[in-house]
Amino acid sequence: MNAHEIEQRLKAAITDAEHIAVEGDGGKFTVTVVHTAFETLRPVAKQQLIYGPLQADIASGAIHAVSMRTFTPEEWRKAKLFG
């Protein structure tokens, strides 16, 4: 499994996300998701939203580790402006 495949899987499952990007290889990936729902979701619910579409690949060992960066649209705007 590569970063592009994971990104496509997430985009198919989280269709209303403003931005989804995946980086990494060798089973270790960093996922960045920008979504308005993150304004009201608790951290565990954010993780569940992202882990859900990837669960079978995590269970099979195709994905070994996932680091997440979750942003609201406003947080994302500020992150792009200020690094």
PyMOL Python script that loads the backbone (N, CA, C, O; Angstrom):
from pymol import cmd

cmd.read_pdbstr("""\
ATOM      1  N   MET A   1       0.862  -1.179   0.000  1.00  0.00           N
ATOM      2  CA  MET A   1       0.000   0.000   0.000  1.00  0.00           C
ATOM      3  C   MET A   1       0.897   1.227   0.000  1.00  0.00           C
ATOM      4  O   MET A   1       1.870   1.305   0.751  1.00  0.00           O
ATOM      5  N   ASN A   2       0.552   2.190  -0.862  1.00  0.00           N
ATOM      6  CA  ASN A   2       1.356   3.412  -0.922  1.00  0.00           C
ATOM      7  C   ASN A   2       0.499   4.627  -0.540  1.00  0.00           C
ATOM      8  O   ASN A   2      -0.711   4.515  -0.346  1.00  0.00           O
ATOM      9  N   ALA A   3       1.151   5.780  -0.438  1.00  0.00           N
ATOM     10  CA  ALA A   3       0.474   6.998   0.022  1.00  0.00           C
ATOM     11  C   ALA A   3      -0.676   7.388  -0.898  1.00  0.00           C
ATOM     12  O   ALA A   3      -1.724   7.830  -0.427  1.00  0.00           O
ATOM     13  N   HIS A   4      -0.490   7.227  -2.200  1.00  0.00           N
ATOM     14  CA  HIS A   4      -1.554   7.595  -3.145  1.00  0.00           C
ATOM     15  C   HIS A   4      -2.793   6.721  -2.938  1.00  0.00           C
ATOM     16  O   HIS A   4      -3.914   7.228  -2.963  1.00  0.00           O
ATOM     17  N   GLU A   5      -2.605   5.433  -2.737  1.00  0.00           N
ATOM     18  CA  GLU A   5      -3.741   4.530  -2.511  1.00  0.00           C
ATOM     19  C   GLU A   5      -4.494   4.895  -1.238  1.00  0.00           C
ATOM     20  O   GLU A   5      -5.724   4.885  -1.213  1.00  0.00           O
ATOM     21  N   ILE A   6      -3.765   5.210  -0.199  1.00  0.00           N
ATOM     22  CA  ILE A   6      -4.399   5.599   1.065  1.00  0.00           C
ATOM     23  C   ILE A   6      -5.164   6.905   0.883  1.00  0.00           C
ATOM     24  O   ILE A   6      -6.291   7.043   1.359  1.00  0.00           O
ATOM     25  N   GLU A   7      -4.553   7.855   0.196  1.00  0.00           N
ATOM     26  CA  GLU A   7      -5.223   9.134  -0.044  1.00  0.00           C
ATOM     27  C   GLU A   7      -6.527   8.936  -0.821  1.00  0.00           C
ATOM     28  O   GLU A   7      -7.544   9.545  -0.489  1.00  0.00           O
ATOM     29  N   GLN A   8      -6.500   8.099  -1.839  1.00  0.00           N
ATOM     30  CA  GLN A   8      -7.702   7.842  -2.621  1.00  0.00           C
ATOM     31  C   GLN A   8      -8.780   7.161  -1.779  1.00  0.00           C
ATOM     32  O   GLN A   8      -9.962   7.477  -1.912  1.00  0.00           O
ATOM     33  N   ARG A   9      -8.384   6.241  -0.927  1.00  0.00           N
ATOM     34  CA  ARG A   9      -9.336   5.563  -0.048  1.00  0.00           C
ATOM     35  C   ARG A   9      -9.988   6.568   0.910  1.00  0.00           C
ATOM     36  O   ARG A   9     -11.200   6.526   1.121  1.00  0.00           O
ATOM     37  N   LEU A  10      -9.197   7.458   1.481  1.00  0.00           N
ATOM     38  CA  LEU A  10      -9.740   8.460   2.394  1.00  0.00           C
ATOM     39  C   LEU A  10     -10.647   9.441   1.664  1.00  0.00           C
ATOM     40  O   LEU A  10     -11.699   9.814   2.185  1.00  0.00           O
ATOM     41  N   LYS A  11     -10.252   9.866   0.459  1.00  0.00           N
ATOM     42  CA  LYS A  11     -11.085  10.797  -0.304  1.00  0.00           C
ATOM     43  C   LYS A  11     -12.419  10.172  -0.687  1.00  0.00           C
ATOM     44  O   LYS A  11     -13.431  10.870  -0.743  1.00  0.00           O
ATOM     45  N   ALA A  12     -12.437   8.885  -0.947  1.00  0.00           N
ATOM     46  CA  ALA A  12     -13.685   8.199  -1.277  1.00  0.00           C
ATOM     47  C   ALA A  12     -14.596   8.077  -0.067  1.00  0.00           C
ATOM     48  O   ALA A  12     -15.819   8.101  -0.204  1.00  0.00           O
ATOM     49  N   ALA A  13     -14.007   7.948   1.119  1.00  0.00           N
ATOM     50  CA  ALA A  13     -14.790   7.762   2.340  1.00  0.00           C
ATOM     51  C   ALA A  13     -15.190   9.078   3.002  1.00  0.00           C
ATOM     52  O   ALA A  13     -16.263   9.172   3.598  1.00  0.00           O
ATOM     53  N   ILE A  14     -14.339  10.086   2.903  1.00  0.00           N
ATOM     54  CA  ILE A  14     -14.592  11.383   3.551  1.00  0.00           C
ATOM     55  C   ILE A  14     -14.776  12.400   2.424  1.00  0.00           C
ATOM     56  O   ILE A  14     -13.908  13.238   2.179  1.00  0.00           O
ATOM     57  N   THR A  15     -15.893  12.314   1.759  1.00  0.00           N
ATOM     58  CA  THR A  15     -16.111  13.074   0.525  1.00  0.00           C
ATOM     59  C   THR A  15     -16.227  14.577   0.733  1.00  0.00           C
ATOM     60  O   THR A  15     -15.980  15.345  -0.197  1.00  0.00           O
ATOM     61  N   ASP A  16     -16.596  15.009   1.928  1.00  0.00           N
ATOM     62  CA  ASP A  16     -16.796  16.438   2.159  1.00  0.00           C
ATOM     63  C   ASP A  16     -15.608  17.118   2.838  1.00  0.00           C
ATOM     64  O   ASP A  16     -15.734  18.246   3.313  1.00  0.00           O
ATOM     65  N   ALA A  17     -14.458  16.446   2.888  1.00  0.00           N
ATOM     66  CA  ALA A  17     -13.254  17.061   3.451  1.00  0.00           C
ATOM     67  C   ALA A  17     -12.763  18.149   2.508  1.00  0.00           C
ATOM     68  O   ALA A  17     -12.850  18.016   1.287  1.00  0.00           O
ATOM     69  N   GLU A  18     -12.251  19.212   3.082  1.00  0.00           N
ATOM     70  CA  GLU A  18     -11.708  20.313   2.283  1.00  0.00           C
ATOM     71  C   GLU A  18     -10.354  19.942   1.676  1.00  0.00           C
ATOM     72  O   GLU A  18     -10.021  20.368   0.570  1.00  0.00           O
ATOM     73  N   HIS A  19      -9.582  19.143   2.412  1.00  0.00           N
ATOM     74  CA  HIS A  19      -8.236  18.776   1.959  1.00  0.00           C
ATOM     75  C   HIS A  19      -7.847  17.452   2.599  1.00  0.00           C
ATOM     76  O   HIS A  19      -8.066  17.245   3.793  1.00  0.00           O
ATOM     77  N   ILE A  20      -7.268  16.553   1.802  1.00  0.00           N
ATOM     78  CA  ILE A  20      -6.714  15.302   2.318  1.00  0.00           C
ATOM     79  C   ILE A  20      -5.385  15.079   1.613  1.00  0.00           C
ATOM     80  O   ILE A  20      -5.304  15.138   0.386  1.00  0.00           O
ATOM     81  N   ALA A  21      -4.350  14.823   2.395  1.00  0.00           N
ATOM     82  CA  ALA A  21      -3.033  14.519   1.840  1.00  0.00           C
ATOM     83  C   ALA A  21      -2.393  13.416   2.672  1.00  0.00           C
ATOM     84  O   ALA A  21      -2.574  13.357   3.888  1.00  0.00           O
ATOM     85  N   VAL A  22      -1.647  12.548   2.010  1.00  0.00           N
ATOM     86  CA  VAL A  22      -0.959  11.446   2.686  1.00  0.00           C
ATOM     87  C   VAL A  22       0.483  11.427   2.219  1.00  0.00           C
ATOM     88  O   VAL A  22       0.767  11.528   1.026  1.00  0.00           O
ATOM     89  N   GLU A  23       1.392  11.295   3.181  1.00  0.00           N
ATOM     90  CA  GLU A  23       2.822  11.185   2.884  1.00  0.00           C
ATOM     91  C   GLU A  23       3.363   9.964   3.601  1.00  0.00           C
ATOM     92  O   GLU A  23       2.829   9.547   4.628  1.00  0.00           O
ATOM     93  N   GLY A  24       4.425   9.395   3.055  1.00  0.00           N
ATOM     94  CA  GLY A  24       5.085   8.287   3.717  1.00  0.00           C
ATOM     95  C   GLY A  24       5.221   7.081   2.820  1.00  0.00           C
ATOM     96  O   GLY A  24       4.774   7.080   1.673  1.00  0.00           O
ATOM     97  N   ASP A  25       5.857   6.037   3.373  1.00  0.00           N
ATOM     98  CA  ASP A  25       6.017   4.776   2.673  1.00  0.00           C
ATOM     99  C   ASP A  25       6.447   3.706   3.670  1.00  0.00           C
ATOM    100  O   ASP A  25       6.631   3.988   4.854  1.00  0.00           O
ATOM    101  N   GLY A  26       6.601   2.506   3.195  1.00  0.00           N
ATOM    102  CA  GLY A  26       7.054   1.433   4.068  1.00  0.00           C
ATOM    103  C   GLY A  26       6.084   1.104   5.189  1.00  0.00           C
ATOM    104  O   GLY A  26       6.487   0.579   6.226  1.00  0.00           O
ATOM    105  N   GLY A  27       4.820   1.405   4.990  1.00  0.00           N
ATOM    106  CA  GLY A  27       3.820   1.102   6.009  1.00  0.00           C
ATOM    107  C   GLY A  27       3.621   2.193   7.042  1.00  0.00           C
ATOM    108  O   GLY A  27       2.748   2.069   7.901  1.00  0.00           O
ATOM    109  N   LYS A  28       4.418   3.272   6.982  1.00  0.00           N
ATOM    110  CA  LYS A  28       4.302   4.383   7.930  1.00  0.00           C
ATOM    111  C   LYS A  28       3.891   5.639   7.177  1.00  0.00           C
ATOM    112  O   LYS A  28       4.568   6.070   6.244  1.00  0.00           O
ATOM    113  N   PHE A  29       2.769   6.220   7.596  1.00  0.00           N
ATOM    114  CA  PHE A  29       2.198   7.336   6.840  1.00  0.00           C
ATOM    115  C   PHE A  29       1.758   8.464   7.756  1.00  0.00           C
ATOM    116  O   PHE A  29       1.406   8.250   8.916  1.00  0.00           O
ATOM    117  N   THR A  30       1.788   9.677   7.202  1.00  0.00           N
ATOM    118  CA  THR A  30       1.238  10.850   7.868  1.00  0.00           C
ATOM    119  C   THR A  30       0.055  11.316   7.036  1.00  0.00           C
ATOM    120  O   THR A  30       0.174  11.566   5.837  1.00  0.00           O
ATOM    121  N   VAL A  31      -1.090  11.426   7.702  1.00  0.00           N
ATOM    122  CA  VAL A  31      -2.332  11.819   7.047  1.00  0.00           C
ATOM    123  C   VAL A  31      -2.702  13.220   7.525  1.00  0.00           C
ATOM    124  O   VAL A  31      -2.729  13.484   8.727  1.00  0.00           O
ATOM    125  N   THR A  32      -2.984  14.110   6.585  1.00  0.00           N
ATOM    126  CA  THR A  32      -3.462  15.455   6.900  1.00  0.00           C
ATOM    127  C   THR A  32      -4.870  15.588   6.343  1.00  0.00           C
ATOM    128  O   THR A  32      -5.103  15.381   5.152  1.00  0.00           O
ATOM    129  N   VAL A  33      -5.814  15.938   7.226  1.00  0.00           N
ATOM    130  CA  VAL A  33      -7.205  16.096   6.813  1.00  0.00           C
ATOM    131  C   VAL A  33      -7.719  17.435   7.344  1.00  0.00           C
ATOM    132  O   VAL A  33      -7.535  17.769   8.514  1.00  0.00           O
ATOM    133  N   VAL A  34      -8.368  18.195   6.454  1.00  0.00           N
ATOM    134  CA  VAL A  34      -9.012  19.448   6.827  1.00  0.00           C
ATOM    135  C   VAL A  34     -10.511  19.240   6.630  1.00  0.00           C
ATOM    136  O   VAL A  34     -10.967  18.894   5.540  1.00  0.00           O
ATOM    137  N   HIS A  35     -11.272  19.458   7.712  1.00  0.00           N
ATOM    138  CA  HIS A  35     -12.713  19.161   7.652  1.00  0.00           C
ATOM    139  C   HIS A  35     -13.453  20.056   8.648  1.00  0.00           C
ATOM    140  O   HIS A  35     -12.986  20.268   9.767  1.00  0.00           O
ATOM    141  N   THR A  36     -14.594  20.572   8.237  1.00  0.00           N
ATOM    142  CA  THR A  36     -15.388  21.417   9.139  1.00  0.00           C
ATOM    143  C   THR A  36     -15.897  20.634  10.343  1.00  0.00           C
ATOM    144  O   THR A  36     -16.124  21.222  11.400  1.00  0.00           O
ATOM    145  N   ALA A  37     -16.079  19.333  10.209  1.00  0.00           N
ATOM    146  CA  ALA A  37     -16.567  18.522  11.334  1.00  0.00           C
ATOM    147  C   ALA A  37     -15.607  18.553  12.519  1.00  0.00           C
ATOM    148  O   ALA A  37     -16.020  18.321  13.655  1.00  0.00           O
ATOM    149  N   PHE A  38     -14.336  18.834  12.266  1.00  0.00           N
ATOM    150  CA  PHE A  38     -13.354  18.852  13.352  1.00  0.00           C
ATOM    151  C   PHE A  38     -13.592  19.994  14.331  1.00  0.00           C
ATOM    152  O   PHE A  38     -12.994  20.019  15.407  1.00  0.00           O
ATOM    153  N   GLU A  39     -14.453  20.934  13.972  1.00  0.00           N
ATOM    154  CA  GLU A  39     -14.792  22.020  14.894  1.00  0.00           C
ATOM    155  C   GLU A  39     -15.534  21.486  16.116  1.00  0.00           C
ATOM    156  O   GLU A  39     -15.428  22.063  17.198  1.00  0.00           O
ATOM    157  N   THR A  40     -16.277  20.401  15.963  1.00  0.00           N
ATOM    158  CA  THR A  40     -17.104  19.892  17.056  1.00  0.00           C
ATOM    159  C   THR A  40     -16.713  18.500  17.539  1.00  0.00           C
ATOM    160  O   THR A  40     -17.219  18.051  18.568  1.00  0.00           O
ATOM    161  N   LEU A  41     -15.827  17.804  16.829  1.00  0.00           N
ATOM    162  CA  LEU A  41     -15.472  16.443  17.216  1.00  0.00           C
ATOM    163  C   LEU A  41     -14.378  16.424  18.270  1.00  0.00           C
ATOM    164  O   LEU A  41     -13.461  17.245  18.260  1.00  0.00           O
ATOM    165  N   ARG A  42     -14.497  15.472  19.172  1.00  0.00           N
ATOM    166  CA  ARG A  42     -13.434  15.245  20.150  1.00  0.00           C
ATOM    167  C   ARG A  42     -12.287  14.508  19.462  1.00  0.00           C
ATOM    168  O   ARG A  42     -12.487  13.918  18.400  1.00  0.00           O
ATOM    169  N   PRO A  43     -11.084  14.531  20.049  1.00  0.00           N
ATOM    170  CA  PRO A  43      -9.932  13.885  19.407  1.00  0.00           C
ATOM    171  C   PRO A  43     -10.163  12.420  19.020  1.00  0.00           C
ATOM    172  O   PRO A  43      -9.748  12.005  17.938  1.00  0.00           O
ATOM    173  N   VAL A  44     -10.799  11.651  19.858  1.00  0.00           N
ATOM    174  CA  VAL A  44     -11.039  10.239  19.532  1.00  0.00           C
ATOM    175  C   VAL A  44     -11.962  10.110  18.324  1.00  0.00           C
ATOM    176  O   VAL A  44     -11.746   9.239  17.482  1.00  0.00           O
ATOM    177  N   ALA A  45     -12.967  10.943  18.222  1.00  0.00           N
ATOM    178  CA  ALA A  45     -13.884  10.902  17.079  1.00  0.00           C
ATOM    179  C   ALA A  45     -13.163  11.306  15.794  1.00  0.00           C
ATOM    180  O   ALA A  45     -13.463  10.771  14.726  1.00  0.00           O
ATOM    181  N   LYS A  46     -12.220  12.237  15.882  1.00  0.00           N
ATOM    182  CA  LYS A  46     -11.423  12.608  14.715  1.00  0.00           C
ATOM    183  C   LYS A  46     -10.613  11.403  14.235  1.00  0.00           C
ATOM    184  O   LYS A  46     -10.560  11.113  13.040  1.00  0.00           O
ATOM    185  N   GLN A  47      -9.989  10.713  15.177  1.00  0.00           N
ATOM    186  CA  GLN A  47      -9.210   9.526  14.838  1.00  0.00           C
ATOM    187  C   GLN A  47     -10.089   8.460  14.202  1.00  0.00           C
ATOM    188  O   GLN A  47      -9.690   7.833  13.220  1.00  0.00           O
ATOM    189  N   GLN A  48     -11.274   8.248  14.749  1.00  0.00           N
ATOM    190  CA  GLN A  48     -12.175   7.238  14.221  1.00  0.00           C
ATOM    191  C   GLN A  48     -12.589   7.556  12.790  1.00  0.00           C
ATOM    192  O   GLN A  48     -12.722   6.650  11.967  1.00  0.00           O
ATOM    193  N   LEU A  49     -12.793   8.834  12.489  1.00  0.00           N
ATOM    194  CA  LEU A  49     -13.168   9.244  11.138  1.00  0.00           C
ATOM    195  C   LEU A  49     -12.083   8.861  10.134  1.00  0.00           C
ATOM    196  O   LEU A  49     -12.382   8.454   9.011  1.00  0.00           O
ATOM    197  N   ILE A  50     -10.835   8.991  10.541  1.00  0.00           N
ATOM    198  CA  ILE A  50      -9.718   8.694   9.649  1.00  0.00           C
ATOM    199  C   ILE A  50      -9.365   7.206   9.661  1.00  0.00           C
ATOM    200  O   ILE A  50      -9.115   6.625   8.605  1.00  0.00           O
ATOM    201  N   TYR A  51      -9.342   6.593  10.824  1.00  0.00           N
ATOM    202  CA  TYR A  51      -8.997   5.169  10.911  1.00  0.00           C
ATOM    203  C   TYR A  51     -10.042   4.273  10.263  1.00  0.00           C
ATOM    204  O   TYR A  51      -9.693   3.220   9.729  1.00  0.00           O
ATOM    205  N   GLY A  52     -11.309   4.659  10.294  1.00  0.00           N
ATOM    206  CA  GLY A  52     -12.386   3.817   9.778  1.00  0.00           C
ATOM    207  C   GLY A  52     -12.125   3.264   8.387  1.00  0.00           C
ATOM    208  O   GLY A  52     -12.153   2.047   8.203  1.00  0.00           O
ATOM    209  N   PRO A  53     -11.869   4.124   7.395  1.00  0.00           N
ATOM    210  CA  PRO A  53     -11.638   3.628   6.035  1.00  0.00           C
ATOM    211  C   PRO A  53     -10.344   2.821   5.880  1.00  0.00           C
ATOM    212  O   PRO A  53     -10.173   2.115   4.886  1.00  0.00           O
ATOM    213  N   LEU A  54      -9.446   2.922   6.844  1.00  0.00           N
ATOM    214  CA  LEU A  54      -8.147   2.255   6.754  1.00  0.00           C
ATOM    215  C   LEU A  54      -8.061   0.998   7.614  1.00  0.00           C
ATOM    216  O   LEU A  54      -7.044   0.304   7.596  1.00  0.00           O
ATOM    217  N   GLN A  55      -9.108   0.701   8.358  1.00  0.00           N
ATOM    218  CA  GLN A  55      -9.065  -0.361   9.356  1.00  0.00           C
ATOM    219  C   GLN A  55      -8.631  -1.712   8.787  1.00  0.00           C
ATOM    220  O   GLN A  55      -7.802  -2.389   9.394  1.00  0.00           O
ATOM    221  N   ALA A  56      -9.163  -2.113   7.653  1.00  0.00           N
ATOM    222  CA  ALA A  56      -8.800  -3.419   7.080  1.00  0.00           C
ATOM    223  C   ALA A  56      -7.314  -3.479   6.740  1.00  0.00           C
ATOM    224  O   ALA A  56      -6.669  -4.508   6.937  1.00  0.00           O
ATOM    225  N   ASP A  57      -6.776  -2.378   6.232  1.00  0.00           N
ATOM    226  CA  ASP A  57      -5.349  -2.347   5.878  1.00  0.00           C
ATOM    227  C   ASP A  57      -4.456  -2.303   7.109  1.00  0.00           C
ATOM    228  O   ASP A  57      -3.347  -2.838   7.096  1.00  0.00           O
ATOM    229  N   ILE A  58      -4.931  -1.676   8.156  1.00  0.00           N
ATOM    230  CA  ILE A  58      -4.186  -1.673   9.419  1.00  0.00           C
ATOM    231  C   ILE A  58      -4.192  -3.079  10.006  1.00  0.00           C
ATOM    232  O   ILE A  58      -3.157  -3.572  10.452  1.00  0.00           O
ATOM    233  N   ALA A  59      -5.350  -3.722  10.007  1.00  0.00           N
ATOM    234  CA  ALA A  59      -5.478  -5.072  10.557  1.00  0.00           C
ATOM    235  C   ALA A  59      -4.628  -6.079   9.777  1.00  0.00           C
ATOM    236  O   ALA A  59      -4.070  -7.005  10.365  1.00  0.00           O
ATOM    237  N   SER A  60      -4.529  -5.904   8.461  1.00  0.00           N
ATOM    238  CA  SER A  60      -3.757  -6.838   7.637  1.00  0.00           C
ATOM    239  C   SER A  60      -2.252  -6.605   7.737  1.00  0.00           C
ATOM    240  O   SER A  60      -1.460  -7.462   7.344  1.00  0.00           O
ATOM    241  N   GLY A  61      -1.859  -5.449   8.261  1.00  0.00           N
ATOM    242  CA  GLY A  61      -0.449  -5.107   8.355  1.00  0.00           C
ATOM    243  C   GLY A  61       0.072  -4.323   7.159  1.00  0.00           C
ATOM    244  O   GLY A  61       1.248  -3.960   7.124  1.00  0.00           O
ATOM    245  N   ALA A  62      -0.796  -4.056   6.168  1.00  0.00           N
ATOM    246  CA  ALA A  62      -0.378  -3.257   5.007  1.00  0.00           C
ATOM    247  C   ALA A  62      -0.015  -1.838   5.436  1.00  0.00           C
ATOM    248  O   ALA A  62       0.867  -1.205   4.855  1.00  0.00           O
ATOM    249  N   ILE A  63      -0.707  -1.353   6.456  1.00  0.00           N
ATOM    250  CA  ILE A  63      -0.376  -0.060   7.064  1.00  0.00           C
ATOM    251  C   ILE A  63       0.084  -0.356   8.479  1.00  0.00           C
ATOM    252  O   ILE A  63      -0.653  -0.938   9.275  1.00  0.00           O
ATOM    253  N   HIS A  64       1.300   0.048   8.784  1.00  0.00           N
ATOM    254  CA  HIS A  64       1.878  -0.235  10.093  1.00  0.00           C
ATOM    255  C   HIS A  64       1.622   0.891  11.095  1.00  0.00           C
ATOM    256  O   HIS A  64       1.316   0.632  12.259  1.00  0.00           O
ATOM    257  N   ALA A  65       1.749   2.132  10.642  1.00  0.00           N
ATOM    258  CA  ALA A  65       1.596   3.273  11.545  1.00  0.00           C
ATOM    259  C   ALA A  65       0.993   4.455  10.794  1.00  0.00           C
ATOM    260  O   ALA A  65       1.326   4.710   9.637  1.00  0.00           O
ATOM    261  N   VAL A  66       0.099   5.172  11.476  1.00  0.00           N
ATOM    262  CA  VAL A  66      -0.537   6.353  10.903  1.00  0.00           C
ATOM    263  C   VAL A  66      -0.409   7.503  11.901  1.00  0.00           C
ATOM    264  O   VAL A  66      -0.871   7.411  13.039  1.00  0.00           O
ATOM    265  N   SER A  67       0.218   8.571  11.460  1.00  0.00           N
ATOM    266  CA  SER A  67       0.230   9.812  12.236  1.00  0.00           C
ATOM    267  C   SER A  67      -0.806  10.722  11.605  1.00  0.00           C
ATOM    268  O   SER A  67      -0.926  10.780  10.381  1.00  0.00           O
ATOM    269  N   MET A  68      -1.553  11.432  12.436  1.00  0.00           N
ATOM    270  CA  MET A  68      -2.623  12.280  11.922  1.00  0.00           C
ATOM    271  C   MET A  68      -2.390  13.730  12.249  1.00  0.00           C
ATOM    272  O   MET A  68      -1.921  14.092  13.328  1.00  0.00           O
ATOM    273  N   ARG A  69      -2.735  14.549  11.278  1.00  0.00           N
ATOM    274  CA  ARG A  69      -2.784  15.995  11.468  1.00  0.00           C
ATOM    275  C   ARG A  69      -4.194  16.398  11.047  1.00  0.00           C
ATOM    276  O   ARG A  69      -4.536  16.334   9.866  1.00  0.00           O
ATOM    277  N   THR A  70      -4.998  16.808  12.001  1.00  0.00           N
ATOM    278  CA  THR A  70      -6.380  17.191  11.707  1.00  0.00           C
ATOM    279  C   THR A  70      -6.547  18.681  11.953  1.00  0.00           C
ATOM    280  O   THR A  70      -6.097  19.212  12.969  1.00  0.00           O
ATOM    281  N   PHE A  71      -7.201  19.350  11.005  1.00  0.00           N
ATOM    282  CA  PHE A  71      -7.393  20.787  11.076  1.00  0.00           C
ATOM    283  C   PHE A  71      -8.826  21.152  10.717  1.00  0.00           C
ATOM    284  O   PHE A  71      -9.457  20.502   9.883  1.00  0.00           O
ATOM    285  N   THR A  72      -9.328  22.195  11.353  1.00  0.00           N
ATOM    286  CA  THR A  72     -10.535  22.851  10.856  1.00  0.00           C
ATOM    287  C   THR A  72     -10.076  23.736   9.699  1.00  0.00           C
ATOM    288  O   THR A  72      -8.878  23.986   9.573  1.00  0.00           O
ATOM    289  N   PRO A  73     -10.974  24.212   8.864  1.00  0.00           N
ATOM    290  CA  PRO A  73     -10.537  25.112   7.777  1.00  0.00           C
ATOM    291  C   PRO A  73      -9.788  26.345   8.291  1.00  0.00           C
ATOM    292  O   PRO A  73      -8.820  26.784   7.672  1.00  0.00           O
ATOM    293  N   GLU A  74     -10.227  26.898   9.407  1.00  0.00           N
ATOM    294  CA  GLU A  74      -9.548  28.079   9.961  1.00  0.00           C
ATOM    295  C   GLU A  74      -8.152  27.719  10.479  1.00  0.00           C
ATOM    296  O   GLU A  74      -7.198  28.461  10.249  1.00  0.00           O
ATOM    297  N   GLU A  75      -8.031  26.593  11.169  1.00  0.00           N
ATOM    298  CA  GLU A  75      -6.713  26.145  11.645  1.00  0.00           C
ATOM    299  C   GLU A  75      -5.774  25.897  10.469  1.00  0.00           C
ATOM    300  O   GLU A  75      -4.585  26.210  10.538  1.00  0.00           O
ATOM    301  N   TRP A  76      -6.310  25.336   9.398  1.00  0.00           N
ATOM    302  CA  TRP A  76      -5.516  25.058   8.201  1.00  0.00           C
ATOM    303  C   TRP A  76      -5.037  26.356   7.548  1.00  0.00           C
ATOM    304  O   TRP A  76      -3.887  26.464   7.124  1.00  0.00           O
ATOM    305  N   ARG A  77      -5.933  27.331   7.476  1.00  0.00           N
ATOM    306  CA  ARG A  77      -5.556  28.625   6.906  1.00  0.00           C
ATOM    307  C   ARG A  77      -4.409  29.245   7.696  1.00  0.00           C
ATOM    308  O   ARG A  77      -3.447  29.744   7.112  1.00  0.00           O
ATOM    309  N   LYS A  78      -4.511  29.212   9.025  1.00  0.00           N
ATOM    310  CA  LYS A  78      -3.466  29.785   9.871  1.00  0.00           C
ATOM    311  C   LYS A  78      -2.161  28.991   9.741  1.00  0.00           C
ATOM    312  O   LYS A  78      -1.076  29.573   9.712  1.00  0.00           O
ATOM    313  N   ALA A  79      -2.271  27.664   9.663  1.00  0.00           N
ATOM    314  CA  ALA A  79      -1.068  26.824   9.541  1.00  0.00           C
ATOM    315  C   ALA A  79      -0.333  27.119   8.243  1.00  0.00           C
ATOM    316  O   ALA A  79       0.898  27.132   8.217  1.00  0.00           O
ATOM    317  N   LYS A  80      -1.070  27.353   7.171  1.00  0.00           N
ATOM    318  CA  LYS A  80      -0.428  27.675   5.897  1.00  0.00           C
ATOM    319  C   LYS A  80       0.212  29.051   5.926  1.00  0.00           C
ATOM    320  O   LYS A  80       1.258  29.263   5.313  1.00  0.00           O
ATOM    321  N   LEU A  81      -0.409  29.992   6.637  1.00  0.00           N
ATOM    322  CA  LEU A  81       0.137  31.347   6.723  1.00  0.00           C
ATOM    323  C   LEU A  81       1.370  31.422   7.606  1.00  0.00           C
ATOM    324  O   LEU A  81       2.357  32.071   7.260  1.00  0.00           O
ATOM    325  N   PHE A  82       1.303  30.743   8.764  1.00  0.00           N
ATOM    326  CA  PHE A  82       2.351  30.893   9.778  1.00  0.00           C
ATOM    327  C   PHE A  82       3.247  29.679   9.932  1.00  0.00           C
ATOM    328  O   PHE A  82       4.142  29.668  10.778  1.00  0.00           O
ATOM    329  N   GLY A  83       3.015  28.662   9.127  1.00  0.00           N
ATOM    330  CA  GLY A  83       3.869  27.468   9.182  1.00  0.00           C
ATOM    331  C   GLY A  83       3.528  26.643  10.329  1.00  0.00           C
ATOM    332  O   GLY A  83       4.140  25.596  10.540  1.00  0.00           O
TER     333      GLY A  83
END
""", "prot")
cmd.dss("prot")
cmd.show_as("cartoon", "prot")
cmd.util.cbc("prot")
cmd.orient("prot")
